[in-house]
Amino acid sequence: MSDQNLRQFGEAVIPLGKAVRSFSLEQGNLKEVMFLKNLQHAIWVYKDIFRTTMWAIKTVAVECLDHHTLRLPRDCERLVNISVVDHRGKQHPLTCDPDLNTAKFNCNHKCSCKKCNGQNTLCAMLDDVTTTYTPVVIQGVTYQQTTSIRADSAGNIQQWTNTPVLQAGTTSVQYIQETTTICNVEVDDKGCIMATAPNMEALMGYFGLGLYDPVCESYGWLDNSAYRELIPANYNFWGYYNRNAADPDIIHIFRNDYKPHHHQEGGFWEKEERIGTVLVTYQTNGETPGEEVLVPEYAYDCLISGIIYRQHKLNPRDGDRGNEFYRMYRAEKMAMMRHQNPVRMDDLEKLQTRLRRW
């Protein structure tokens, strides 16, 4: 296909290099001695046009890396929205919640757990739960009933009680052990309590841990501040997202505990309530990695005016003439915007019959 017949998204386009060659021909520069210089001007002018005038919005399907994170496309200039698709093919936008933490905690505390030693886990929190002793008198002798809190490798927070009792028909006293599961937490492959917000909330809710504990202060949950919102965010049935604190190109997706059953019926949702693919809507910078930049034909005059403006702007001998060419550049931008946003005459005719609401 020749360059004259190139089309993209229904618009006639021309490669950026050919546009610069056409500009050289129109200026009478047949040998193209300034081609590389003008091409460099054209690159920055076209980026400026995309950022300030075109506002080209693009939507692509992006697969999540580990069902909870994704990496933005390389040509993403500004993120607009992230959506999921249900089994009926309808899009549902996720809510951007900048209060959701995406920074990794690197904490190391004194801990009785020999598997993790308190490094990046919440096992140290259970050390703050003191063992209680209750005196029990049997035949004039005082024994101690012991109650302690422990966590098993499956994530069950249990209450262990050793109670002294008198054996029937004898004078011997034996201890009976009872185990009661209080709550469940998420554990890692070693069976240690993971440092997550739901785990922290469970420990604080059932045991009052973390209210004024310096250990919890280093995790950022001192005085339960992570769960006290002055202005609660709107509840999103489908989930939330936030950028990674260290790498803004990585997006973390957070989902609610309660999920509708039809999430598993197809679409972009996989089994076990994990996200497979999402739709990312963003403003593109006009550059497709590995491909040549294609300029719409309606933006050619604007591109040429921008090149001329940069030529005089960067030339110290021109003085204030750069302002004159800047006004010409802006005029071409306005003309291009009118081309992109035309006023249809049939809409103006219908205004005469529409009821005024004010």
C-alpha positions in Angstrom: 0.0 0.0 0.0 1.4 3.4 -0.9 1.7 6.3 1.5 -1.0 8.2 -0.3 -3.6 5.5 0.7 -2.6 5.1 4.3 -5.6 5.3 6.7 -5.8 4.7 10.4 -9.0 4.7 12.5 -10.9 6.0 9.5 -8.6 9.0 8.9 -6.1 9.6 6.1 -2.6 9.7 7.6 0.9 10.4 6.4 4.2 9.1 8.0 6.1 11.8 10.0 9.2 11.4 7.8 7.2 12.0 4.6 5.6 15.0 6.1 9.0 16.6 6.9 10.1 15.8 3.3 7.0 17.5 1.9 7.7 20.5 4.1 11.3 20.7 2.7 9.9 20.5 -0.8 7.4 23.3 -0.2 10.2 25.5 1.2 12.3 24.9 -1.9 14.9 22.9 0.0 15.2 20.2 -2.7 18.4 18.7 -1.2 16.8 18.4 2.2 20.0 19.7 3.9 17.9 20.5 7.1 15.9 17.3 7.1 17.3 15.8 10.3 16.9 19.1 12.1 13.3 19.6 10.9 12.5 16.0 11.8 13.7 16.6 15.4 11.4 19.7 15.5 8.5 17.7 14.1 8.8 15.0 16.8 8.4 17.6 19.6 5.7 19.6 17.8 3.7 16.4 17.2 3.9 15.5 20.9 2.8 19.0 21.8 -0.2 18.7 19.4 -1.2 15.3 21.0 -0.9 16.7 24.6 -2.7 20.0 24.1 -5.0 19.6 21.1 -5.8 16.1 19.9 -6.4 14.4 23.2 -6.4 11.0 21.5 -8.0 8.5 23.8 -7.3 4.8 23.4 -8.8 1.7 25.0 -6.9 -1.6 25.1 -7.3 -4.9 26.8 -4.4 -5.5 29.3 -3.8 -8.8 31.0 -3.1 -8.7 34.8 0.3 -10.0 35.8 -0.8 -11.9 38.9 -4.6 -11.3 38.9 -4.1 -8.2 41.1 -1.6 -5.9 39.3 -1.1 -4.7 35.7 1.5 -2.6 33.8 0.3 0.3 31.7 1.0 0.4 28.0 4.2 2.1 26.9 2.4 4.8 25.0 0.2 5.8 27.9 0.5 9.6 28.5 -2.3 9.9 31.1 -4.5 7.2 32.6 -8.2 7.9 32.3 -10.0 4.8 33.5 -9.7 1.1 34.2 -12.8 -1.1 33.6 -13.8 -4.7 33.9 -16.3 -6.5 31.7 -19.1 -8.8 33.0 -20.5 -11.9 31.2 -23.0 -9.7 29.4 -20.3 -7.7 27.8 -20.9 -4.5 29.8 -18.1 -2.4 31.1 -17.9 -1.4 34.8 -15.3 1.2 35.8 -13.2 0.7 38.8 -12.7 3.5 41.3 -9.4 5.2 41.8 -8.7 5.3 45.5 -5.4 7.0 46.3 -5.8 6.1 50.0 -5.1 2.4 49.3 -1.5 1.6 50.3 0.8 0.2 47.6 4.1 0.7 49.4 5.9 -2.3 50.6 6.6 -2.5 54.3 10.1 -3.7 55.3 9.8 -4.3 59.0 11.7 -6.5 61.4 10.6 -6.8 65.1 11.5 -9.0 68.0 9.3 -12.0 67.7 9.0 -15.4 69.3 8.2 -17.0 65.9 11.3 -18.9 64.8 10.2 -19.2 61.2 10.1 -15.5 60.4 11.6 -13.7 63.4 9.0 -11.0 62.9 10.3 -9.9 59.4 7.5 -8.6 57.2 4.9 -10.5 59.2 2.4 -9.8 62.0 3.5 -12.8 64.1 5.0 -10.4 66.6 1.6 -9.0 67.4 0.5 -12.2 69.1 3.4 -11.8 71.6 1.5 -8.9 73.0 -1.4 -11.1 74.0 -0.6 -12.1 77.6 -1.3 -15.5 79.0 -3.9 -15.4 81.8 -3.9 -17.5 84.9 -7.0 -18.2 86.9 -6.8 -19.9 90.3 -8.9 -23.1 90.7 -9.2 -24.7 94.2 -9.6 -28.5 94.2 -9.8 -30.2 97.6 -8.1 -27.3 99.4 -5.3 -27.1 96.8 -4.9 -24.2 94.4 -4.2 -25.0 90.8 -3.8 -22.6 87.8 -6.1 -22.6 84.8 -4.0 -21.2 81.9 -5.5 -19.4 78.9 -3.3 -18.4 75.9 -3.7 -17.3 72.3 -1.9 -19.1 69.5 -1.9 -19.3 65.7 -1.5 -22.5 63.8 0.0 -22.9 60.3 -3.4 -22.8 58.6 -4.2 -19.3 59.8 -6.5 -20.1 62.7 -6.2 -17.8 65.7 -7.1 -20.1 68.6 -7.6 -19.8 72.3 -5.9 -22.6 74.3 -7.3 -23.4 77.7 -5.7 -25.9 80.2 -8.2 -26.5 83.0 -7.4 -28.7 86.1 -10.2 -31.1 86.9 -10.6 -33.9 89.5 -10.7 -37.4 88.0 -13.9 -39.2 88.8 -13.5 -41.8 91.6 -9.9 -40.7 92.4 -8.1 -38.0 94.2 -5.9 -37.2 91.2 -6.1 -33.9 89.3 -5.6 -33.9 85.6 -5.5 -31.0 83.0 -8.0 -30.9 80.2 -7.0 -28.9 77.1 -9.7 -27.1 75.1 -9.2 -25.3 71.8 -11.5 -22.6 70.4 -11.0 -20.9 67.0 -11.5 -17.1 67.4 -10.8 -15.9 63.9 -8.9 -16.7 60.7 -6.1 -14.8 59.1 -4.1 -15.1 55.9 -0.7 -16.8 56.2 2.2 -17.3 53.9 3.9 -20.5 52.7 5.7 -20.7 56.1 2.4 -20.4 58.1 3.3 -16.9 59.3 0.7 -14.1 59.5 1.0 -11.9 56.5 1.2 -8.1 57.0 -2.1 -7.2 55.3 -4.8 -4.7 56.2 -7.5 -7.5 56.7 -5.2 -9.4 59.1 -4.4 -6.2 61.0 -8.1 -5.4 61.3 -8.9 -8.8 62.6 -6.1 -8.7 65.2 -7.3 -5.2 66.4 -11.0 -6.2 66.3 -10.7 -9.4 68.3 -7.8 -8.6 70.6 -7.4 -4.8 70.7 -3.9 -5.1 69.3 -2.3 -2.2 67.6 -4.1 0.7 69.3 -1.0 2.1 71.0 1.7 -0.4 70.1 5.0 0.9 68.6 5.1 -2.3 66.6 1.9 -1.3 64.8 3.1 2.2 64.4 5.9 1.1 62.1 3.2 -0.6 60.0 1.3 2.6 59.6 -1.8 1.5 61.5 -1.3 3.3 64.8 -4.5 4.1 66.6 -6.5 2.4 63.9 -6.0 5.5 61.6 -6.0 3.3 58.4 -9.7 2.6 59.0 -10.9 6.1 60.1 -12.0 7.9 57.0 -13.3 11.5 57.4 -15.1 11.3 54.1 -15.8 7.7 53.2 -15.3 6.8 49.5 -18.2 5.7 47.5 -18.7 1.9 47.5 -17.8 0.3 44.2 -19.3 -3.0 43.6 -16.5 -4.0 41.2 -13.4 -2.8 43.0 -10.7 -0.1 43.2 -7.3 0.6 41.9 -4.2 2.7 42.8 -0.7 3.2 41.4 2.3 1.5 42.8 4.2 3.8 45.2 7.6 2.9 43.7 6.6 2.5 40.0 3.6 4.5 38.7 3.4 2.3 35.6 2.2 -0.6 37.8 -1.4 -0.5 38.9 -2.8 -2.5 41.9 -6.4 -3.7 41.8 -8.3 -4.1 45.1 -11.5 -6.0 45.3 -14.3 -6.1 47.9 -14.9 -9.1 50.1 -18.4 -9.5 48.8 -18.6 -10.2 45.1 -21.5 -11.0 42.9 -21.8 -14.6 41.8 -22.1 -13.8 38.1 -18.5 -12.6 38.0 -17.5 -16.2 37.3 -19.8 -16.7 34.4 -17.4 -15.6 31.7 -16.3 -12.3 30.2 -12.9 -11.1 31.5 -13.4 -12.7 34.9 -11.7 -16.0 35.7 -12.5 -18.6 38.2 -11.8 -18.2 41.9 -12.8 -14.5 41.6 -9.4 -13.6 40.1 -9.1 -10.9 37.5 -7.8 -12.0 34.1 -8.0 -9.0 31.8 -9.1 -5.4 32.2 -9.8 -2.5 29.8 -7.4 0.4 30.2 -8.5 3.8 28.8 -5.7 6.3 28.5 -4.5 9.3 26.6 -1.8 8.2 24.1 1.3 10.2 23.3 1.0 9.4 19.6 3.9 7.0 19.6 3.4 3.3 19.0 6.5 1.4 20.1 8.3 -0.1 17.2 6.3 1.7 14.5 6.6 5.0 12.6 4.6 7.9 13.8 1.6 8.6 11.5 0.3 12.1 11.3 -3.4 12.8 10.3 -3.6 14.8 7.1 -5.8 17.4 8.8 -2.9 18.1 11.3 -0.3 18.7 8.6 -0.6 22.5 8.5 -0.5 22.6 12.3 2.6 20.5 12.3 4.3 22.7 9.7 3.4 25.9 11.7 4.9 24.3 14.8 8.2 23.5 13.0 8.5 27.1 11.8 7.7 28.4 15.2 10.4 26.2 16.8 12.9 27.2 14.1 12.5 30.9 15.1 12.1 30.2 18.8 15.5 28.5 19.0 17.3 31.0 16.8 18.7 33.8 19.0 19.0 36.1 16.0 15.3 36.3 15.4 14.6 38.2 18.6 10.9 38.6 19.3 9.7 37.2 16.0 9.0 33.9 17.8 5.8 35.4 19.3 4.5 36.1 15.8 5.0 32.5 14.7 3.6 31.2 18.0 0.3 33.1 17.2 0.3 31.4 13.8 0.9 28.0 15.5 -2.0 28.6 17.9 -4.3 29.6 15.0 -3.6 26.4 13.3 -4.3 24.5 16.5 -7.7 26.2 16.7 -8.5 25.3 13.1 -7.6 21.7 13.8 -9.8 21.6 16.9 -12.7 23.0 14.8 -12.1 20.1 12.4 -12.2 17.6 15.2 -15.3 19.1 16.8 -17.6 20.3 14.0 -20.9 22.0 14.7 -23.7 20.1 12.9 -26.3 22.3 11.3 -29.1 19.8 12.1 -28.3 20.2 15.8 -28.7 24.0 15.5 -32.1 23.6 13.8 -33.4 21.3 16.5 -32.5 23.9 19.2 -35.5 26.0 18.1 -38.0 23.3 19.0 -36.4 22.1 22.3 -38.0 23.1 25.5 -35.8 25.5 27.6 -35.2 24.1 31.1 -34.2 27.3 32.8 
